[in-house]
Amino acid sequence: PRPVESLRSTIAEWCRLCDKLQDNVLFLYREFGNIKESIRKRIVEVDDQCIEMFEKVLVKGVSAGAFRIANTRLFALNIYVCGNMWAFRRWYLRRMMTLDQYIEYQTDFLMSSALVKR
């Protein structure tokens, strides 16, 4: 798929996964400091792999001239946190919007700062 569609679908899939695993996401954020060191290291490795996956999509888009992103790693981390925010602020966000509305808003927000203006 083209870079724009690839990024849009990646953001949507990530947010939906975080919604599906929201209790797990919330637990990890809350209890991370209490988890055994070896397990914490593995969690960080998995997080890094996820962020790297987002970054690959962004780098391809930059290379194709579709995106202008100075720091693809930080932008990828923003995507990661965007999905997590739905999980740990769901009690607040659900009063304002549905998951689909959240995905649309966050995708538009992220895309507005990533797209090359033509």
C-alpha positions as CSV (number, residue, x, y, z in Angstrom):
1,P,0.0,0.0,0.0
2,R,1.0,3.6,-0.5
3,P,2.6,5.4,2.5
4,V,-0.5,7.4,3.5
5,E,-2.9,4.4,3.5
6,S,-0.3,2.3,5.2
7,L,0.1,4.8,8.1
8,R,-3.6,5.3,8.4
9,S,-4.2,1.6,8.7
10,T,-1.3,1.1,11.1
11,I,-2.7,3.8,13.4
12,A,-6.2,2.3,13.3
13,E,-5.0,-1.3,13.9
14,W,-2.8,-0.2,16.8
15,C,-5.6,1.7,18.5
16,R,-8.0,-1.3,18.0
17,L,-5.4,-3.6,19.5
18,C,-4.9,-1.3,22.5
19,D,-8.7,-1.2,22.9
20,K,-8.9,-5.0,22.8
21,L,-6.0,-5.4,25.3
22,Q,-6.9,-2.3,27.4
23,D,-6.9,-4.0,30.8
24,N,-3.4,-5.4,30.1
25,V,-2.1,-2.1,28.9
26,L,-3.5,-0.4,32.0
27,F,-2.0,-3.1,34.3
28,L,1.4,-2.8,32.7
29,Y,1.5,1.0,33.1
30,R,0.3,0.8,36.7
31,E,2.5,-2.1,37.8
32,F,5.6,-1.8,35.6
33,G,7.8,-0.8,38.6
34,N,6.7,-3.8,40.6
35,I,7.4,-6.4,37.9
36,K,10.5,-8.5,38.0
37,E,13.5,-7.0,36.2
38,S,13.7,-9.8,33.6
39,I,10.0,-9.4,32.7
40,R,10.4,-5.6,32.5
41,K,13.3,-6.0,30.1
42,R,11.1,-8.2,27.9
43,I,8.3,-5.7,28.0
44,V,10.6,-2.9,26.9
45,E,11.9,-5.1,24.0
46,V,8.4,-5.8,22.8
47,D,7.6,-2.0,23.1
48,D,10.7,-1.2,21.1
49,Q,9.7,-3.7,18.4
50,C,6.3,-2.2,18.1
51,I,7.7,1.3,17.8
52,E,10.2,0.1,15.2
53,M,7.4,-1.2,13.2
54,F,5.7,2.2,13.2
55,E,9.0,3.8,12.4
56,K,9.5,1.6,9.3
57,V,6.2,2.8,7.9
58,L,7.2,6.4,8.5
59,V,10.7,6.0,7.0
60,K,9.2,4.5,3.9
61,G,6.8,7.4,3.6
62,V,9.7,9.9,4.1
63,S,11.7,8.1,1.4
64,A,8.7,8.2,-1.0
65,G,8.3,11.9,-0.4
66,A,4.9,11.5,1.2
67,F,5.9,12.5,4.7
68,R,8.1,15.2,6.2
69,I,9.1,14.0,9.6
70,A,12.4,15.2,11.2
71,N,12.4,12.5,13.9
72,T,10.7,9.3,12.8
73,R,11.5,7.6,16.1
74,L,9.8,10.2,18.2
75,F,6.8,10.3,15.8
76,A,6.6,6.5,16.0
77,L,6.5,6.8,19.8
78,N,3.7,9.3,19.5
79,I,1.7,6.7,17.6
80,Y,2.5,4.2,20.3
81,V,1.3,6.5,23.0
82,C,-1.8,7.4,21.1
83,G,-3.0,3.8,21.2
84,N,-2.1,3.5,24.8
85,M,-3.9,6.7,25.7
86,W,-7.2,5.1,24.6
87,A,-6.5,2.3,27.1
88,F,-5.5,4.2,30.1
89,R,-7.8,7.2,29.6
90,R,-10.8,5.3,28.3
91,W,-13.0,6.3,31.2
92,Y,-12.7,9.9,30.1
93,L,-12.4,9.6,26.4
94,R,-15.6,7.4,26.1
95,R,-17.6,10.3,27.5
96,M,-16.5,12.3,24.5
97,M,-16.3,9.9,21.6
98,T,-16.4,6.3,20.2
99,L,-13.2,4.4,19.4
100,D,-13.8,5.0,15.7
101,Q,-14.1,8.8,16.3
102,Y,-10.9,8.7,18.4
103,I,-9.1,6.8,15.7
104,E,-10.3,9.3,13.0
105,Y,-9.3,12.3,15.1
106,Q,-5.9,11.0,16.2
107,T,-5.1,9.8,12.6
108,D,-6.1,13.2,11.2
109,F,-4.0,15.0,13.9
110,L,-0.9,12.8,13.2
111,M,-1.3,13.0,9.5
112,S,-1.6,16.8,9.5
113,S,1.9,17.0,11.0
114,A,3.4,14.2,8.8
115,L,2.1,14.9,5.3
116,V,4.1,16.9,2.8
117,K,2.0,19.9,1.8
118,R,1.5,20.0,-2.0
